[in-house]
Amino acid sequence: MVIIFSLVFFCALLTWIVPPGEFDYHSVEVNGVARNVVVDDSYHSVERSPQTWQIFSAFLGGFERQAAIIAFVLIIGGAFQILNSSRAVDSGIYSFLHFTRRFEKNTVMGRIGVHNIVIILVMLLFSTFGSIFGMSEETLAFIIIIVPLAISMGYDSITGLMMVYVAAHVGFTGATLNPFTIGIAQGLSGLPLFSGIGYRLVSWFIFTVVIITITLIYASRVKKNPRLSPMYKADSYWRKREAEAEQHTLAKRPTQSTWFVFAGLSLLLVVTSFRYPFTTYSLGAGTTTLISIPVITLLFILSSFITIRRSAQLFILNLLIFTILFLVVGVMGHGWYLEEISALFLFMGISAGVANNMSAGNITKEFIAGVKDMLTAALVIAMAGGIIQILTEGRIMDTILYSLAGVMENAGKVATIGGMYAMQSVINIFIPSGSAKAALTMPILAPFSDVIGLSRQATVMAYQFGDGITNMITPTSPVLIGALGIARIPYEVWFKWFWKILLWMLFLGFLLLLPTVFMELEGF
């Protein structure tokens, strides 16, 4: 809070120093969605609006700007607290690790390391999600699951965050089919939708391999000597939860409430299957239609019938798994976002509470306890939103963009692509939204790249790299702040640990941009 308030204060000082200015905007339809984009050569000076007492009102402004993310974090926290009160997740993780020990006796698996394989598979999954449909806010729901898993495997909360949040945002950086970044940026640049995917796949693969390697090296060191972790003391919260989980097994007998939830959910899903028999997925420029919901419904009924006969906790764990499956179908096939996702997890939490034979009062108490647990993260997210509030109200946001673009005017191709990359990285601190940044910068940079003979596709890649990499450290990103809050990692600890990795990732991004200047690439 102190660090971010200091940034709010610094931005308020800038409004007294930086000349105010604004672009004119007009509405353009991009891939079926109206976007406000910059009018070419429309930058003009405006009356100065220095910020003074607004550094305090920025807190409320940040709440208003980030209301959806804040509410999402609070609802997710409450829903998972209800779920966690059943001990299903903790016990499930303990049982999973007990199961993986069998494979350690295998010579090949023993040399590779079962836990290393778990890290690789989890990171590949989330990196793929980030690359294909821009998974970002959705990672918050998984941190509550993966961080305890990392702790149980002998690692720390930083490893858990790397497995979920960082993996997804590395995929976001090397996006291949992400409609929120590539789709909008290419649409505004007049390029065919998702063109140039071949080199983007190469970039995604390289980014993903590098971050997985870094995570494996760090995780191995922490496992050998846990005190090397900067979160060793703070992770006592997670280690205590792990110790408590070992005292529980997946053996709680189902009650009438458990069977009632099973019957109710089965009926609801059957009705939903008849209403939405087909789901159409957009993959690049093409589409694929599948009978996803009926298939998942059938699998849910069969697996639930089997698990509920064993224990109520195993049924609740099965409920969580299918909630995640419906999340993927909803996001990729039905355009779900925060509203629908929060509703899904809240419904899951209440269903888990009823299946655990909890009263309505106890479900509510657990939900409130989970909300309280997320309150610090919510406050920090609001404060981070205040930075954007100050820059916008101080009318210097567009000036910063205009000045950065002017610096590159007389540079060569390599310097220009590097300048665009640096510019997008800097702007990402002030505008962490990828789609908003595309709408603001691409109408300026795409025609500019034509003037100097640089591919518009290269300009889009400079945008996507600059947008994705700095997302993992900028304090104005509500998703990062929410992720750190859920994982209980202080921002200053994360910054001190991650900044060197960030520099290497930025350098790697620049190297991957060079072939777009010197080589003939398909779609470029």
KETORTI-566374 format. One record per residue (C-alpha): x, y, z; residue in one letter. Coordinates in steps of 0.1 Angstrom, whole numbers, plus 5000, padded with zeros to 4 digits. Example, Ala and Ser with C-alpha at 12.3 -4.5 7.8 and 13.67 -1.06 7.14 Angstrom:
BEGIN
512349555078A;513749895071S;
REM end
This chain:
BEGIN
500050005000M;502850245009V;504750164977I;501750214955I;500650534973F;504150664967S;503650604930L;500250784931V;502051084948F;504851074921F;502251074893C;500551374909A;503851554908L;504151474871L;500951654864T;502651974875W;505651914853I;504551724821V;502751944796P;499051844793P;497751724760G;495151494744E;494351314712F;491051314695D;489250984693Y;486750814670H;484850484672S;485950194650V;484449854649E;487249584654V;486149224651N;482649314658G;483449534689V;483449914689A;486750064700R;487750424706N;490950484686V;493250784681V;492651014652V;495851054632D;497851384638D;495151494664S;497351554694Y;496851904709H;497652094740S;494952134766V;494552334798E;496652204827R;494952014854S;497451954882P;496551704908Q;496651794945T;494051664970W;493151414943Q;495851184955I;493451094982F;490351074961S;492250854937A;491650564961F;487950584954L;488550644917G;490650324917G;487850134934F;485450254906E;487950174878R;488749834891Q;485449744906A;484949434885A;488449284894I;487949374931I;484549214933A;485848914914F;488748864938V;486348894968L;483848654954I;486548394944I;488048424980G;484648364996G;483648074972A;486947894978F;486747945015Q;483447755015I;485047484994L;488147475016N;486147435047S;485347075035S;489047005033R;488446844999A;491147044981V;493847005008D;493046635012S;492946584975G;496446744971I;497846524999Y;496246214982S;497646314948F;501146354962L;500846024980H;499845864946F;502846024927T;505345864952R;504645534935R;506145664903F;509345764920E;510345404922K;510445394884N;514045444872T;513245694844V;510545884864M;512845894894G;515646064874R;513346314858I;511546384890G;507746334893V;507346684908H;509346834879N;506846664855I;503946814875V;505547164872I;506147124835I;502647004827L;500847264848V;502947554833M;502447424797L;498647414803L;498447774816F;500847904791S;498747754763T;495547904778F;497348244780G;498448214743S;495048104729I;492448294748F;494348544768G;493948384803M;494748654828S;492148734854E;491048374853E;494348264869T;493248414903L;490948124908A;493647874903F;496248024926I;494347904956I;494747554943I;498247554928I;500147744956V;499147474982P;500147214957L;503647374953A;504047394991I;503047024995S;505646924969M;508347094990G;508547424972Y;507347774981D;504548014972S;506748184945I;507047854927T;503247824929G;502748174914L;505248094886M;503347774878M;500047964873V;500248344870Y;503648374853V;503048074830A;499748224818A;501248564812H;504248424794V;501648254771G;499948594770F;503248744758T;503748494731G;500048504721A;499048314690T;495248344690L;494548584718N;491548784707P;492149054733F;495549154721T;496449004687I;492949014674G;492449384683I;495949494674A;495849334640Q;492349454633G;493449814640L;496549764619S;494549644589G;496149294590L;494348964584P;493148824617L;495748604634F;498048624605S;501748544611G;500848274635I;503848054624G;506548284639Y;504248364669R;504147984677L;507947984676V;508148284700S;505548134723W;507547804725F;510847974733I;509248204760F;507547904776T;510647674776V;512747954791V;510348034819I;509747664827I;513547614829T;513947904852I;511147774874T;512547424876L;516047554886I;514647774913Y;512247514926A;515047254928S;517147494949R;514247574972V;513547204977K;517147134986K;517347425010N;513947585018P;515547875037R;516848005003L;513248114996S;512548475004P;509048355014M;510348085038Y;508948255070K;505848395054A;504948055039D;504347925074S;500647995067Y;500647745038W;502747495056R;500347495085K;497447435061R;499447145046E;500046995081A;496347015088E;495546855054A;497546545063E;495146485092Q;492246455068H;491346185043T;488846175015L;486545955037A;483746175050K;480445985043R;477946145020P;474746275035T;471246335021Q;472446685013S;475346544991T;472946334971W;470546624968F;473346834953V;474246554929F;470646514917A;470046894914G;473246954894L;472646654872S;469146784863L;470447134858L;473147024834L;470846794815V;468547094809V;471447314799T;472647044775S;469347054756F;469447434756R;473047464745Y;473747134726P;476547294705F;479547514714T;481447704687T;485047774694Y;486948044675S;490547934668L;492348184647G;490348274616A;488447944617G;485747804640T;485047454654T;481647334667T;481547064693L;478846904716I;480947004746S;478247064772I;476346734767P;479646544768V;480746714800I;477346664815T;477446294809L;481046264823L;479946464854F;477046244861I;479145924857L;482146044877S;479946204904S;478045884909F;481345694914I;482945954936T;479946014958I;479745644967R;483245674981R;483046005000S;481446345001A;484946514999Q;485746324967L;482446434952F;483346794961I;486746754945L;485046624914N;482746924914L;485847154914L;487346964884I;484147004864F;483847364874T;487247424858I;486147234826L;483047454823F;485247754829L;487347664798V;484247594777V;482547914788G;485548134781V;486547984748M;483147894734G;480648144750H;482648454756G;482548444794W;484348704814Y;484448814850L;480648824856E;479948474844E;483148334859I;482448474893S;478848344891A;480247994882L;482647984912F;480048124936L;477647854925F;480347594930M;481147724965G;477547714976I;477047374961S;480147244979A;478847385012G;475447215008V;477146884998A;479346915029N;476046935049N;476647295060M;473847515071S;473047835053A;474448035082G;477747845082N;478047875044I;477548255048T;480148275076K;482748085056E;482048315026F;482548625047I;485748475062A;487048425026G;486148775016V;488048915046K;491048705036D;491048885002M;490349235015L;494049345016T;494449234980A;491349424970A;492549744987L;495849724969V;494149674936I;492049984942A;495150184951M;496950074919A;493850184899G;494450524915G;497650574896I;495650554863I;493150794878Q;495751054885I;497351044851L;494051054833T;492551334854E;495951524851G;495551494813R;499151374808I;498451014797M;498351104760D;501351344763T;503451054775I;502350844745L;502951124721Y;506451204735S;507450834733L;506350814697A;508251124688G;511550984701V;511550714674M;510850944645E;514350954631N;515650614641A;516550314619G;514549994617K;516249814645V;516250114668A;512550174659T;511449824666I;513349844699G;511850184706G;508350054700M;509049764723Y;510349984750A;507550234745M;504849964749Q;506649834780S;506650174796V;503050254786I;502049914801N;502850064835I;500250334830F;497750134809I;497849764820P;494849674798S;496049504766G;492949584746S;492849954757A;496549994749K;496049844714A;493250084707A;495450374719L;498750294703T;498250094671M;496450364651P;499650574657I;502350314653L;500950104624A;501050394598P;504350514614F;505950174606S;504850204569D;506850534567V;510150374578I;509550044559G;508849824589L;506349544588S;503049624605R;503149264618Q;506449354635A;504849654652T;502049424665V;504649184679M;506449474696A;503149564712Y;502349214723Q;505749154739F;505749494756G;502249444769D;502849084782G;506249084799I;505949394821T;502449274832N;504349034855M;505849314876I;503949644871T;502249754903P;499349904884T;498249564871S;495149464892P;495649094882V;499249084895L;498349254927I;495349024932G;497548724925A;500148834950L;497448894976G;495948554972I;499448384973A;500348605003R;503548734986I;504349104994P;504949304963Y;508349424974E;509449054979V;508148974944W;509849274928F;513249194944K;513048834933W;511548874898F;513349184884W;516348994871K;514148744854I;512149024839L;515349184824L;516248844808W;512748814794M;512749164780L;516149094763F;514748764749L;511748954736G;514049204718F;516048914702L;512848754690L;511849084673L;515049104653L;514048834628P;510949044619T;513349314607V;516049104589F;514148794577M;511348714553E;508648554576L;505348424565E;502648674572G;505148954578F;
REM end
